[in-house]
């Protein structure tokens, strides 16, 4: 019986991983979605929002919110020098406040020029614990937590 339970569990895990969708976003808006937030909105737990190289600016590419989803937003190159989210001092890079955990991941990007006129210019975290891998925070300015406020 133990072998059958393990096989069932392994099948369910594999099926869950196989169902993940990768959503490509390009700085010129010609990817699968016109901006990063649109791709996040369309995503479900386990999905990947894959960012092409370049600089992302404008509405939908700042003040990003995972809305509690366990998704990965990452650069295609895994090089933060090649993938920049530039907030242009018009907001912050990322807000997480809906119990995002370690499976909510930001990887291989630079969050630049965040200026929210409050807390956390790069990232504002409230009661959550996401994962950041190979991220750079540059030129972010806030009254508290220029890069990250928790």
C-alpha positions, 0 to 999 in steps of 0.5 A: 500500500505504501508504494501505491500512495507514494506513486499517487503522490509523485503523479500528483506532484508531476501533474502540478508541475507539468501544468505550469504556464510560462508567460513572456513579457517584453519591454516593447509590449509585444510578448504574450502580455503587454506588461508585467502586471497583466502577466501576473494577473493572468497567472496562477500558483506555479506559473512563471512570468518570464521577462525578456532582456531590456528595460521595463517602464510605465504603468503595469511595469511598476507597483507590481503586486503578486496578489498572494500568488505563488508565482515566479517573475524572472528575467530570461537571462537570470542577469539583473544587469540585462533586465531592469524594472525602472519605476522612473520615480513614479512609484515602487517596484513591488508590493507584497501584502497578501501572505506571499511565501517563499514560493513567490519569487522575484529572480534576476532583475534590477528594481530601479528608481522607485520613489513611492513617497512613503515606505519601501521604494524598491519593495514594500512587504507586509506580513509575507516572506517572498524569495528574492534571488539575484536581484539588484536595487538601484536608485530607490528612495523612500523615507524608510526602506529605500530598497526594501521595507518590511 
